[in-house]
Amino acid sequence: MALEVAKEGQVEAKPKAERQTNCLACNKLIKKLKRYYREGKFYCSKRCWRAFIDKSKAEEKK
Ligand SMILES: [Zn+2]
């Protein structure tokens, strides 16, 4: 059965490498000069990094 034939599956065959361009905390676009890199992720500032860490910690506690 081939029920999962995509409607537009052949338009884009290339797998897109997911490049993170937005801050994980505030979702702003990160410009090259101002990015803040921590543990494989990019943030626009140290403050957003802290915010994201705090948020993910709070979620773990559930
Ligand atoms: Zn941010």
N, CA, C, O and the ligand as a Tripos MOL2 file, in Angstrom:
@<TRIPOS>MOLECULE
protein
  249   247    63     0     0
PROTEIN
NO_CHARGES

@<TRIPOS>ATOM
      1 N           0.8410   -1.2090    0.0000 N.3       1 MET1
      2 CA          0.0000    0.0000    0.0000 C.3       1 MET1
      3 C           0.8670    1.2460    0.0000 C.2       1 MET1
      4 O           1.8650    1.3270    0.7150 O.2       1 MET1
      5 N           0.4850    2.1730   -0.7800 N.am      2 ALA2
      6 CA          1.2640    3.4030   -0.8740 C.3       2 ALA2
      7 C           0.3960    4.5880   -0.5040 C.2       2 ALA2
      8 O           0.2130    5.5310   -1.2740 O.2       2 ALA2
      9 N          -0.1200    4.5030    0.6810 N.am      3 LEU3
     10 CA         -1.0360    5.5680    1.0920 C.3       3 LEU3
     11 C          -0.3110    6.8580    1.4370 C.2       3 LEU3
     12 O          -0.9080    7.9320    1.5110 O.2       3 LEU3
     13 N           0.9840    6.7220    1.6450 N.am      4 GLU4
     14 CA          1.6980    7.8970    2.1320 C.3       4 GLU4
     15 C           2.4470    8.6430    1.0400 C.2       4 GLU4
     16 O           3.4210    9.3440    1.3160 O.2       4 GLU4
     17 N           2.0060    8.4980   -0.1690 N.am      5 VAL5
     18 CA          2.6230    9.2730   -1.2410 C.3       5 VAL5
     19 C           2.3340   10.7430   -1.0000 C.2       5 VAL5
     20 O           1.1810   11.1660   -0.9090 O.2       5 VAL5
     21 N           3.3930   11.4990   -0.9010 N.am      6 ALA6
     22 CA          3.2190   12.9010   -0.5620 C.3       6 ALA6
     23 C           2.6620   13.6770   -1.7360 C.2       6 ALA6
     24 O           2.9580   13.3790   -2.8930 O.2       6 ALA6
     25 N           1.8700   14.6500   -1.4320 N.am      7 LYS7
     26 CA          1.2590   15.4560   -2.4930 C.3       7 LYS7
     27 C           2.3040   16.2330   -3.2810 C.2       7 LYS7
     28 O           2.2250   16.3680   -4.5020 O.2       7 LYS7
     29 N           3.2730   16.7310   -2.5480 N.am      8 GLU8
     30 CA          4.2880   17.5250   -3.2240 C.3       8 GLU8
     31 C           5.6700   16.9930   -2.8810 C.2       8 GLU8
     32 O           6.6350   17.7430   -2.7380 O.2       8 GLU8
     33 N           5.7290   15.7010   -2.7560 N.am      9 GLY9
     34 CA          6.9460   15.0720   -2.2530 C.3       9 GLY9
     35 C           8.1340   15.1830   -3.1730 C.2       9 GLY9
     36 O           9.2760   15.0770   -2.7240 O.2       9 GLY9
     37 N           7.8900   15.3950   -4.4530 N.am     10 GLN10
     38 CA          9.0180   15.3660   -5.3650 C.3      10 GLN10
     39 C           9.5310   16.7470   -5.7090 C.2      10 GLN10
     40 O          10.4580   16.9000   -6.5050 O.2      10 GLN10
     41 N           8.9380   17.7230   -5.1170 N.am     11 VAL11
     42 CA          9.3870   19.0840   -5.3980 C.3      11 VAL11
     43 C          10.7520   19.3170   -4.7640 C.2      11 VAL11
     44 O          11.6700   19.8540   -5.3840 O.2      11 VAL11
     45 N          10.8500   18.8980   -3.5200 N.am     12 GLU12
     46 CA         12.1060   19.1200   -2.8350 C.3      12 GLU12
     47 C          12.7160   17.8280   -2.3530 C.2      12 GLU12
     48 O          12.2950   17.2760   -1.3370 O.2      12 GLU12
     49 N          13.6810   17.3530   -3.0600 N.am     13 ALA13
     50 CA         14.2940   16.0870   -2.6910 C.3      13 ALA13
     51 C          15.4370   16.2720   -1.7050 C.2      13 ALA13
     52 O          15.7730   15.3710   -0.9370 O.2      13 ALA13
     53 N          16.0110   17.4350   -1.7450 N.am     14 LYS14
     54 CA         17.1500   17.6870   -0.8600 C.3      14 LYS14
     55 C          16.7070   17.7760    0.5920 C.2      14 LYS14
     56 O          15.7870   18.5240    0.9230 O.2      14 LYS14
     57 N          17.3470   17.0300    1.4360 N.am     15 PRO15
     58 CA         17.0610   17.2210    2.8670 C.3      15 PRO15
     59 C          17.6990   18.5190    3.3210 C.2      15 PRO15
     60 O          18.8940   18.7440    3.1350 O.2      15 PRO15
     61 N          16.8890   19.3530    3.9100 N.am     16 LYS16
     62 CA         17.4260   20.6220    4.3830 C.3      16 LYS16
     63 C          18.1330   20.4100    5.7050 C.2      16 LYS16
     64 O          17.5830   19.8220    6.6360 O.2      16 LYS16
     65 N          19.3160   20.8800    5.7700 N.am     17 ALA17
     66 CA         19.9970   20.8610    7.0570 C.3      17 ALA17
     67 C          19.3610   21.9360    7.9100 C.2      17 ALA17
     68 O          19.2200   23.0850    7.4910 O.2      17 ALA17
     69 N          18.9890   21.5550    9.0820 N.am     18 GLU18
     70 CA         18.3330   22.5460    9.9150 C.3      18 GLU18
     71 C          19.3550   23.4480   10.5510 C.2      18 GLU18
     72 O          20.1320   23.0390   11.4140 O.2      18 GLU18
     73 N          19.3370   24.6700   10.1110 N.am     19 ARG19
     74 CA         20.2610   25.6200   10.7190 C.3      19 ARG19
     75 C          19.4830   26.5280   11.6290 C.2      19 ARG19
     76 O          18.5010   27.1580   11.2370 O.2      19 ARG19
     77 N          19.9380   26.5770   12.8250 N.am     20 GLN20
     78 CA         19.2250   27.4180   13.7740 C.3      20 GLN20
     79 C          19.5750   28.8750   13.5370 C.2      20 GLN20
     80 O          20.7430   29.2620   13.5920 O.2      20 GLN20
     81 N          18.5830   29.6570   13.2810 N.am     21 THR21
     82 CA         18.8440   31.0740   13.0400 C.3      21 THR21
     83 C          18.1040   31.9550   14.0230 C.2      21 THR21
     84 O          18.2890   33.1720   14.0460 O.2      21 THR21
     85 N          17.2730   31.3390   14.8280 N.am     22 ASN22
     86 CA         16.4980   32.1370   15.7710 C.3      22 ASN22
     87 C          16.8670   31.7790   17.2030 C.2      22 ASN22
     88 O          17.2370   30.6490   17.5220 O.2      22 ASN22
     89 N          16.7510   32.7680   18.0270 N.am     23 CYS23
     90 CA         17.0150   32.5680   19.4390 C.3      23 CYS23
     91 C          15.9800   31.6170   20.0280 C.2      23 CYS23
     92 O          14.7880   31.7480   19.7500 O.2      23 CYS23
     93 N          16.4210   30.6710   20.8320 N.am     24 LEU24
     94 CA         15.4970   29.6950   21.3870 C.3      24 LEU24
     95 C          14.6070   30.2940   22.4630 C.2      24 LEU24
     96 O          13.5330   29.7700   22.7590 O.2      24 LEU24
     97 N          15.0480   31.3620   23.0260 N.am     25 ALA25
     98 CA         14.2680   31.9580   24.1090 C.3      25 ALA25
     99 C          13.2490   32.9730   23.5920 C.2      25 ALA25
    100 O          12.0750   32.9160   23.9550 O.2      25 ALA25
    101 N          13.6900   33.8860   22.7600 N.am     26 CYS26
    102 CA         12.7730   34.9390   22.3220 C.3      26 CYS26
    103 C          12.4100   34.8180   20.8540 C.2      26 CYS26
    104 O          11.5690   35.5580   20.3440 O.2      26 CYS26
    105 N          13.0510   33.8780   20.1830 N.am     27 ASN27
    106 CA         12.7180   33.5900   18.7900 C.3      27 ASN27
    107 C          13.0840   34.7040   17.8260 C.2      27 ASN27
    108 O          12.5720   34.7540   16.7080 O.2      27 ASN27
    109 N          13.9310   35.5630   18.2350 N.am     28 LYS28
    110 CA         14.4070   36.5980   17.3220 C.3      28 LYS28
    111 C          15.4550   36.0190   16.4000 C.2      28 LYS28
    112 O          16.1340   35.0480   16.7330 O.2      28 LYS28
    113 N          15.5730   36.6120   15.2700 N.am     29 LEU29
    114 CA         16.6170   36.2190   14.3430 C.3      29 LEU29
    115 C          17.9740   36.5850   14.9420 C.2      29 LEU29
    116 O          18.1750   37.6880   15.4490 O.2      29 LEU29
    117 N          18.8850   35.6390   14.8680 N.am     30 ILE30
    118 CA         20.1990   35.9020   15.4380 C.3      30 ILE30
    119 C          21.1520   36.3490   14.3470 C.2      30 ILE30
    120 O          21.3400   35.6630   13.3430 O.2      30 ILE30
    121 N          21.7260   37.4680   14.5550 N.am     31 LYS31
    122 CA         22.7140   37.9330   13.5980 C.3      31 LYS31
    123 C          24.0850   37.4220   14.0070 C.2      31 LYS31
    124 O          24.3830   37.2020   15.1810 O.2      31 LYS31
    125 N          24.8810   37.2500   13.0050 N.am     32 LYS32
    126 CA         26.1700   36.6080   13.2180 C.3      32 LYS32
    127 C          26.9600   37.2180   14.3670 C.2      32 LYS32
    128 O          27.5270   36.5060   15.1950 O.2      32 LYS32
    129 N          26.9880   38.5080   14.4040 N.am     33 LEU33
    130 CA         27.8590   39.1640   15.3730 C.3      33 LEU33
    131 C          27.3530   39.0490   16.7960 C.2      33 LEU33
    132 O          28.1290   39.0800   17.7510 O.2      33 LEU33
    133 N          26.0690   38.9180   16.9220 N.am     34 LYS34
    134 CA         25.5110   39.0210   18.2630 C.3      34 LYS34
    135 C          25.0340   37.7010   18.8340 C.2      34 LYS34
    136 O          24.2930   37.6910   19.8170 O.2      34 LYS34
    137 N          25.4330   36.6120   18.2550 N.am     35 ARG35
    138 CA         24.8830   35.3650   18.7550 C.3      35 ARG35
    139 C          25.6560   34.9050   19.9830 C.2      35 ARG35
    140 O          26.8190   35.2480   20.1960 O.2      35 ARG35
    141 N          24.9790   34.1470   20.7420 N.am     36 TYR36
    142 CA         25.5470   33.6300   21.9730 C.3      36 TYR36
    143 C          25.4070   32.1180   21.9300 C.2      36 TYR36
    144 O          24.2970   31.5870   21.8880 O.2      36 TYR36
    145 N          26.5220   31.4450   21.9420 N.am     37 TYR37
    146 CA         26.5160   30.0150   21.6960 C.3      37 TYR37
    147 C          26.7460   29.2340   22.9800 C.2      37 TYR37
    148 O          27.7230   29.4570   23.6940 O.2      37 TYR37
    149 N          25.8340   28.3220   23.2580 N.am     38 ARG38
    150 CA         25.9640   27.4900   24.4520 C.3      38 ARG38
    151 C          25.4270   26.0970   24.1660 C.2      38 ARG38
    152 O          24.2970   25.9380   23.7030 O.2      38 ARG38
    153 N          26.2340   25.1050   24.4430 N.am     39 GLU39
    154 CA         25.8030   23.7140   24.3760 C.3      39 GLU39
    155 C          25.0970   23.3650   23.0760 C.2      39 GLU39
    156 O          24.0670   22.6920   23.0690 O.2      39 GLU39
    157 N          25.6690   23.8340   21.9810 N.am     40 GLY40
    158 CA         25.1320   23.4570   20.6850 C.3      40 GLY40
    159 C          23.9480   24.2670   20.2160 C.2      40 GLY40
    160 O          23.3720   23.9850   19.1650 O.2      40 GLY40
    161 N          23.5790   25.2740   20.9910 N.am     41 LYS41
    162 CA         22.4190   26.0780   20.6120 C.3      41 LYS41
    163 C          22.8090   27.5450   20.5790 C.2      41 LYS41
    164 O          23.7460   27.9870   21.2440 O.2      41 LYS41
    165 N          22.0580   28.2740   19.7860 N.am     42 PHE42
    166 CA         22.3480   29.6980   19.6820 C.3      42 PHE42
    167 C          21.2700   30.5380   20.3480 C.2      42 PHE42
    168 O          20.0800   30.2250   20.2910 O.2      42 PHE42
    169 N          21.7100   31.5820   20.9620 N.am     43 TYR43
    170 CA         20.7900   32.5400   21.5900 C.3      43 TYR43
    171 C          21.2400   33.9310   21.2050 C.2      43 TYR43
    172 O          22.3840   34.1300   20.7980 O.2      43 TYR43
    173 N          20.3550   34.8810   21.3300 N.am     44 CYS44
    174 CA         20.7480   36.2310   20.9190 C.3      44 CYS44
    175 C          21.5570   36.9030   22.0170 C.2      44 CYS44
    176 O          22.2970   37.8510   21.7520 O.2      44 CYS44
    177 N          21.4250   36.4270   23.2340 N.am     45 SER45
    178 CA         22.1830   37.0470   24.3080 C.3      45 SER45
    179 C          22.3280   36.0760   25.4660 C.2      45 SER45
    180 O          21.6660   35.0390   25.5200 O.2      45 SER45
    181 N          23.1860   36.4240   26.3650 N.am     46 LYS46
    182 CA         23.3700   35.5860   27.5380 C.3      46 LYS46
    183 C          22.0710   35.5190   28.3410 C.2      46 LYS46
    184 O          21.7290   34.4890   28.9220 O.2      46 LYS46
    185 N          21.3840   36.6080   28.3560 N.am     47 ARG47
    186 CA         20.1400   36.6640   29.0900 C.3      47 ARG47
    187 C          19.1240   35.6570   28.5330 C.2      47 ARG47
    188 O          18.4310   34.9800   29.2930 O.2      47 ARG47
    189 N          19.0460   35.5700   27.2360 N.am     48 CYS48
    190 CA         18.1080   34.6310   26.6360 C.3      48 CYS48
    191 C          18.5680   33.2000   26.9000 C.2      48 CYS48
    192 O          17.7460   32.2990   27.0700 O.2      48 CYS48
    193 N          19.8480   32.9990   26.9310 N.am     49 TRP49
    194 CA         20.3490   31.6750   27.2590 C.3      49 TRP49
    195 C          19.8960   31.2660   28.6550 C.2      49 TRP49
    196 O          19.4230   30.1510   28.8760 O.2      49 TRP49
    197 N          20.0530   32.1940   29.5860 N.am     50 ARG50
    198 CA         19.6120   31.9100   30.9610 C.3      50 ARG50
    199 C          18.1070   31.6230   30.9940 C.2      50 ARG50
    200 O          17.6480   30.6980   31.6640 O.2      50 ARG50
    201 N          17.3720   32.4260   30.2670 N.am     51 ALA51
    202 CA         15.9210   32.2510   30.2590 C.3      51 ALA51
    203 C          15.5600   30.8730   29.7170 C.2      51 ALA51
    204 O          14.6630   30.2040   30.2310 O.2      51 ALA51
    205 N          16.2630   30.4630   28.6850 N.am     52 PHE52
    206 CA         15.9510   29.1670   28.0940 C.3      52 PHE52
    207 C          16.3230   28.0350   29.0300 C.2      52 PHE52
    208 O          15.5850   27.0580   29.1600 O.2      52 PHE52
    209 N          17.4680   28.1670   29.6830 N.am     53 ILE53
    210 CA         17.9020   27.1400   30.6300 C.3      53 ILE53
    211 C          16.9060   27.0110   31.7760 C.2      53 ILE53
    212 O          16.5230   25.9090   32.1680 O.2      53 ILE53
    213 N          16.5060   28.1360   32.2920 N.am     54 ASP54
    214 CA         15.5390   28.1160   33.3920 C.3      54 ASP54
    215 C          14.2400   27.4660   32.9550 C.2      54 ASP54
    216 O          13.6430   26.6800   33.6910 O.2      54 ASP54
    217 N          13.8160   27.8010   31.7650 N.am     55 LYS55
    218 CA         12.5740   27.2540   31.2530 C.3      55 LYS55
    219 C          12.6670   25.7380   31.0890 C.2      55 LYS55
    220 O          11.7580   25.0040   31.4770 O.2      55 LYS55
    221 N          13.7590   25.2870   30.5180 N.am     56 SER56
    222 CA         13.8710   23.8460   30.2770 C.3      56 SER56
    223 C          14.0280   23.0910   31.5870 C.2      56 SER56
    224 O          13.5870   21.9480   31.7120 O.2      56 SER56
    225 N          14.6520   23.7300   32.5530 N.am     57 LYS57
    226 CA         14.7540   23.0940   33.8750 C.3      57 LYS57
    227 C          13.3880   22.9640   34.5180 C.2      57 LYS57
    228 O          13.0690   21.9420   35.1270 O.2      57 LYS57
    229 N          12.6040   23.9830   34.3810 N.am     58 ALA58
    230 CA         11.2580   23.9580   34.9580 C.3      58 ALA58
    231 C          10.4380   22.8670   34.3040 C.2      58 ALA58
    232 O           9.6120   22.2310   34.9590 O.2      58 ALA58
    233 N          10.6560   22.6460   33.0260 N.am     59 GLU59
    234 CA          9.8930   21.6170   32.3390 C.3      59 GLU59
    235 C          10.3350   20.2160   32.7510 C.2      59 GLU59
    236 O           9.5280   19.2880   32.7990 O.2      59 GLU59
    237 N          11.6090   20.0790   33.0430 N.am     60 GLU60
    238 CA         12.1080   18.7720   33.4790 C.3      60 GLU60
    239 C          11.5090   18.3270   34.7940 C.2      60 GLU60
    240 O          11.3370   17.1350   35.0510 O.2      60 GLU60
    241 N          11.2010   19.2830   35.6020 N.am     61 LYS61
    242 CA         10.7290   18.9610   36.9440 C.3      61 LYS61
    243 C           9.3250   18.3610   36.9880 C.2      61 LYS61
    244 O           8.9140   17.7700   37.9860 O.2      61 LYS61
    245 N           8.6210   18.5250   35.9090 N.am     62 LYS62
    246 CA          7.2520   18.0290   35.8910 C.3      62 LYS62
    247 C           7.1570   16.5560   36.2960 C.2      62 LYS62
    248 O           6.0620   15.9950   36.3280 O.2      62 LYS62
    249 ZN         16.7850   35.9450   22.4940 Zn       63 ZN63
@<TRIPOS>BOND
     1     1     2 1
     2     2     3 1
     3     3     4 2
     4     3     5 am
     5     5     6 1
     6     6     7 1
     7     7     8 2
     8     7     9 am
     9     9    10 1
    10    10    11 1
    11    11    12 2
    12    11    13 am
    13    13    14 1
    14    14    15 1
    15    15    16 2
    16    15    17 am
    17    17    18 1
    18    18    19 1
    19    19    20 2
    20    19    21 am
    21    21    22 1
    22    22    23 1
    23    23    24 2
    24    23    25 am
    25    25    26 1
    26    26    27 1
    27    27    28 2
    28    27    29 am
    29    29    30 1
    30    30    31 1
    31    31    32 2
    32    31    33 am
    33    33    34 1
    34    34    35 1
    35    35    36 2
    36    35    37 am
    37    37    38 1
    38    38    39 1
    39    39    40 2
    40    39    41 am
    41    41    42 1
    42    42    43 1
    43    43    44 2
    44    43    45 am
    45    45    46 1
    46    46    47 1
    47    47    48 2
    48    47    49 am
    49    49    50 1
    50    50    51 1
    51    51    52 2
    52    51    53 am
    53    53    54 1
    54    54    55 1
    55    55    56 2
    56    55    57 am
    57    57    58 1
    58    58    59 1
    59    59    60 2
    60    59    61 am
    61    61    62 1
    62    62    63 1
    63    63    64 2
    64    63    65 am
    65    65    66 1
    66    66    67 1
    67    67    68 2
    68    67    69 am
    69    69    70 1
    70    70    71 1
    71    71    72 2
    72    71    73 am
    73    73    74 1
    74    74    75 1
    75    75    76 2
    76    75    77 am
    77    77    78 1
    78    78    79 1
    79    79    80 2
    80    79    81 am
    81    81    82 1
    82    82    83 1
    83    83    84 2
    84    83    85 am
    85    85    86 1
    86    86    87 1
    87    87    88 2
    88    87    89 am
    89    89    90 1
    90    90    91 1
    91    91    92 2
    92    91    93 am
    93    93    94 1
    94    94    95 1
    95    95    96 2
    96    95    97 am
    97    97    98 1
    98    98    99 1
    99    99   100 2
   100    99   101 am
   101   101   102 1
   102   102   103 1
   103   103   104 2
   104   103   105 am
   105   105   106 1
   106   106   107 1
   107   107   108 2
   108   107   109 am
   109   109   110 1
   110   110   111 1
   111   111   112 2
   112   111   113 am
   113   113   114 1
   114   114   115 1
   115   115   116 2
   116   115   117 am
   117   117   118 1
   118   118   119 1
   119   119   120 2
   120   119   121 am
   121   121   122 1
   122   122   123 1
   123   123   124 2
   124   123   125 am
   125   125   126 1
   126   126   127 1
   127   127   128 2
   128   127   129 am
   129   129   130 1
   130   130   131 1
   131   131   132 2
   132   131   133 am
   133   133   134 1
   134   134   135 1
   135   135   136 2
   136   135   137 am
   137   137   138 1
   138   138   139 1
   139   139   140 2
   140   139   141 am
   141   141   142 1
   142   142   143 1
   143   143   144 2
   144   143   145 am
   145   145   146 1
   146   146   147 1
   147   147   148 2
   148   147   149 am
   149   149   150 1
   150   150   151 1
   151   151   152 2
   152   151   153 am
   153   153   154 1
   154   154   155 1
   155   155   156 2
   156   155   157 am
   157   157   158 1
   158   158   159 1
   159   159   160 2
   160   159   161 am
   161   161   162 1
   162   162   163 1
   163   163   164 2
   164   163   165 am
   165   165   166 1
   166   166   167 1
   167   167   168 2
   168   167   169 am
   169   169   170 1
   170   170   171 1
   171   171   172 2
   172   171   173 am
   173   173   174 1
   174   174   175 1
   175   175   176 2
   176   175   177 am
   177   177   178 1
   178   178   179 1
   179   179   180 2
   180   179   181 am
   181   181   182 1
   182   182   183 1
   183   183   184 2
   184   183   185 am
   185   185   186 1
   186   186   187 1
   187   187   188 2
   188   187   189 am
   189   189   190 1
   190   190   191 1
   191   191   192 2
   192   191   193 am
   193   193   194 1
   194   194   195 1
   195   195   196 2
   196   195   197 am
   197   197   198 1
   198   198   199 1
   199   199   200 2
   200   199   201 am
   201   201   202 1
   202   202   203 1
   203   203   204 2
   204   203   205 am
   205   205   206 1
   206   206   207 1
   207   207   208 2
   208   207   209 am
   209   209   210 1
   210   210   211 1
   211   211   212 2
   212   211   213 am
   213   213   214 1
   214   214   215 1
   215   215   216 2
   216   215   217 am
   217   217   218 1
   218   218   219 1
   219   219   220 2
   220   219   221 am
   221   221   222 1
   222   222   223 1
   223   223   224 2
   224   223   225 am
   225   225   226 1
   226   226   227 1
   227   227   228 2
   228   227   229 am
   229   229   230 1
   230   230   231 1
   231   231   232 2
   232   231   233 am
   233   233   234 1
   234   234   235 1
   235   235   236 2
   236   235   237 am
   237   237   238 1
   238   238   239 1
   239   239   240 2
   240   239   241 am
   241   241   242 1
   242   242   243 1
   243   243   244 2
   244   243   245 am
   245   245   246 1
   246   246   247 1
   247   247   248 2
@<TRIPOS>SUBSTRUCTURE
     1 MET1         2 RESIDUE 1 A MET
     2 ALA2         6 RESIDUE 1 A ALA
     3 LEU3        10 RESIDUE 1 A LEU
     4 GLU4        14 RESIDUE 1 A GLU
     5 VAL5        18 RESIDUE 1 A VAL
     6 ALA6        22 RESIDUE 1 A ALA
     7 LYS7        26 RESIDUE 1 A LYS
     8 GLU8        30 RESIDUE 1 A GLU
     9 GLY9        34 RESIDUE 1 A GLY
    10 GLN10       38 RESIDUE 1 A GLN
    11 VAL11       42 RESIDUE 1 A VAL
    12 GLU12       46 RESIDUE 1 A GLU
    13 ALA13       50 RESIDUE 1 A ALA
    14 LYS14       54 RESIDUE 1 A LYS
    15 PRO15       58 RESIDUE 1 A PRO
    16 LYS16       62 RESIDUE 1 A LYS
    17 ALA17       66 RESIDUE 1 A ALA
    18 GLU18       70 RESIDUE 1 A GLU
    19 ARG19       74 RESIDUE 1 A ARG
    20 GLN20       78 RESIDUE 1 A GLN
    21 THR21       82 RESIDUE 1 A THR
    22 ASN22       86 RESIDUE 1 A ASN
    23 CYS23       90 RESIDUE 1 A CYS
    24 LEU24       94 RESIDUE 1 A LEU
    25 ALA25       98 RESIDUE 1 A ALA
    26 CYS26      102 RESIDUE 1 A CYS
    27 ASN27      106 RESIDUE 1 A ASN
    28 LYS28      110 RESIDUE 1 A LYS
    29 LEU29      114 RESIDUE 1 A LEU
    30 ILE30      118 RESIDUE 1 A ILE
    31 LYS31      122 RESIDUE 1 A LYS
    32 LYS32      126 RESIDUE 1 A LYS
    33 LEU33      130 RESIDUE 1 A LEU
    34 LYS34      134 RESIDUE 1 A LYS
    35 ARG35      138 RESIDUE 1 A ARG
    36 TYR36      142 RESIDUE 1 A TYR
    37 TYR37      146 RESIDUE 1 A TYR
    38 ARG38      150 RESIDUE 1 A ARG
    39 GLU39      154 RESIDUE 1 A GLU
    40 GLY40      158 RESIDUE 1 A GLY
    41 LYS41      162 RESIDUE 1 A LYS
    42 PHE42      166 RESIDUE 1 A PHE
    43 TYR43      170 RESIDUE 1 A TYR
    44 CYS44      174 RESIDUE 1 A CYS
    45 SER45      178 RESIDUE 1 A SER
    46 LYS46      182 RESIDUE 1 A LYS
    47 ARG47      186 RESIDUE 1 A ARG
    48 CYS48      190 RESIDUE 1 A CYS
    49 TRP49      194 RESIDUE 1 A TRP
    50 ARG50      198 RESIDUE 1 A ARG
    51 ALA51      202 RESIDUE 1 A ALA
    52 PHE52      206 RESIDUE 1 A PHE
    53 ILE53      210 RESIDUE 1 A ILE
    54 ASP54      214 RESIDUE 1 A ASP
    55 LYS55      218 RESIDUE 1 A LYS
    56 SER56      222 RESIDUE 1 A SER
    57 LYS57      226 RESIDUE 1 A LYS
    58 ALA58      230 RESIDUE 1 A ALA
    59 GLU59      234 RESIDUE 1 A GLU
    60 GLU60      238 RESIDUE 1 A GLU
    61 LYS61      242 RESIDUE 1 A LYS
    62 LYS62      246 RESIDUE 1 A LYS
    63 ZN63       249 GROUP 0 **** ****
